[in-house]
Amino acid sequence: MLSGNALSMAEAETVLRSRAGFETALQQFEQDAARHQDAQDLSTLYRAAATRALGGDVALASLSCGYSLCMGEIRSRSDTGFRDWVRAFGKDGDAPHYALITAEYVLGKEQSVGRFVFSIDPAANGISQ
């Protein structure tokens, strides 16, 4: 999903909007993290930050990191839960991220899923089309 030093909007949206694509990409991140201690440590750091940002109506369904990107999913029981989480997560100075792309899906009455991918590499701090 990285294109040079930028997160590719087109590639990220394709992955985030496809259940199969999202699950495949997340599984790859998890496999990479299982093989590399640094990626495990990054996953732990960003999972803790994502958890700190949770409100009472949202839950972290998944989050995994590689060396440059993290991705995951939030489940919400409100119309604004995911957007509120994105704002709170963006303010966490202990786990900086440099480019963020999200996609949100309504599951039913007041229930939604928000998927996200973000750069954790300061050199990859942009978003390309």
DOTORKOL-944039 format. One record per residue (C-alpha): x negated, y negated, z negated. Coordinates in steps of 0.25 Angstrom, whole numbers. Last residue first. Layout:
BEGIN
+-------+-------+-------+
!    c1 !    c2 !    c3 !
+-------+-------+-------+
!     X !     Y !     Z !
...
+-------+-------+-------+
This chain:
BEGIN
+-------+-------+-------+
!    c1 !    c2 !    c3 !
+-------+-------+-------+
!    15 !   -36 !    21 !
!     4 !   -39 !    12 !
!     4 !   -41 !    -3 !
!    -8 !   -46 !   -10 !
!   -17 !   -43 !   -23 !
!   -25 !   -32 !   -18 !
!   -38 !   -37 !   -23 !
!   -32 !   -38 !   -37 !
!   -29 !   -23 !   -37 !
!   -17 !   -19 !   -45 !
!    -8 !   -20 !   -33 !
!     7 !   -17 !   -35 !
!    17 !    -7 !   -31 !
!    32 !    -7 !   -36 !
!    45 !     0 !   -36 !
!    57 !    -5 !   -43 !
!    69 !     5 !   -45 !
!    83 !    -1 !   -49 !
!    95 !     2 !   -58 !
!   105 !    -9 !   -61 !
!   116 !    -1 !   -53 !
!   109 !     8 !   -44 !
!    95 !    12 !   -39 !
!    91 !    -2 !   -34 !
!    77 !    -2 !   -28 !
!    66 !   -12 !   -30 !
!    53 !   -13 !   -22 !
!    40 !   -20 !   -27 !
!    27 !   -25 !   -22 !
!    16 !   -31 !   -31 !
!     3 !   -37 !   -29 !
!    -8 !   -40 !   -39 !
!    -6 !   -33 !   -51 !
!   -11 !   -36 !   -65 !
!    -9 !   -26 !   -77 !
!   -12 !   -33 !   -90 !
!    -6 !   -46 !   -85 !
!     8 !   -41 !   -85 !
!    16 !   -52 !   -78 !
!    19 !   -44 !   -65 !
!    25 !   -33 !   -73 !
!    35 !   -42 !   -80 !
!    40 !   -47 !   -66 !
!    40 !   -34 !   -60 !
!    48 !   -28 !   -72 !
!    58 !   -39 !   -71 !
!    60 !   -36 !   -56 !
!    62 !   -21 !   -59 !
!    72 !   -24 !   -70 !
!    80 !   -34 !   -62 !
!    92 !   -26 !   -58 !
!    92 !   -17 !   -71 !
!    89 !    -3 !   -74 !
!    75 !    -3 !   -68 !
!    66 !     8 !   -63 !
!    51 !     4 !   -60 !
!    42 !    10 !   -50 !
!    28 !    11 !   -47 !
!    16 !     7 !   -40 !
!     1 !     3 !   -43 !
!    -9 !    -2 !   -33 !
!   -24 !    -4 !   -32 !
!   -31 !     8 !   -39 !
!   -19 !    17 !   -40 !
!    -7 !    14 !   -49 !
!     5 !    21 !   -54 !
!    19 !    17 !   -59 !
!    32 !    24 !   -61 !
!    46 !    23 !   -67 !
!    43 !    11 !   -75 !
!    56 !     8 !   -82 !
!    65 !    -4 !   -82 !
!    77 !    -9 !   -90 !
!    70 !   -13 !  -103 !
!    59 !   -21 !   -96 !
!    46 !   -15 !   -91 !
!    34 !   -24 !   -89 !
!    26 !   -17 !  -100 !
!    29 !    -4 !   -92 !
!    23 !    -9 !   -80 !
!    11 !   -14 !   -87 !
!     9 !     0 !   -93 !
!    10 !     6 !   -80 !
!     0 !    -4 !   -74 !
!   -11 !     0 !   -84 !
!    -8 !    15 !   -84 !
!    -8 !    15 !   -68 !
!   -21 !     8 !   -68 !
!   -27 !    18 !   -78 !
!   -22 !    29 !   -69 !
!   -28 !    22 !   -57 !
!   -41 !    21 !   -64 !
!   -41 !    36 !   -68 !
!   -40 !    41 !   -54 !
!   -34 !    54 !   -50 !
!   -20 !    53 !   -57 !
!   -19 !    38 !   -52 !
!   -21 !    43 !   -37 !
!   -10 !    53 !   -39 !
!    -1 !    43 !   -46 !
!    -3 !    33 !   -35 !
!     0 !    43 !   -24 !
!    13 !    47 !   -32 !
!    17 !    33 !   -32 !
!    15 !    32 !   -17 !
!    23 !    45 !   -14 !
!    34 !    40 !   -23 !
!    35 !    27 !   -17 !
!    35 !    32 !    -3 !
!    46 !    42 !    -6 !
!    55 !    32 !   -13 !
!    52 !    22 !    -2 !
!    54 !     7 !    -5 !
!    41 !     6 !   -13 !
!    32 !    13 !    -2 !
!    37 !     5 !    10 !
!    37 !    -8 !     1 !
!    22 !    -5 !    -2 !
!    18 !    -3 !    12 !
!    25 !   -15 !    17 !
!    21 !   -24 !     6 !
!     6 !   -20 !     7 !
!    -2 !   -23 !    -6 !
!   -13 !   -32 !    -2 !
!   -29 !   -31 !    -2 !
!   -29 !   -22 !    11 !
!   -16 !   -16 !    13 !
!   -12 !    -9 !     0 !
!     0 !     0 !     0 !
+-------+-------+-------+
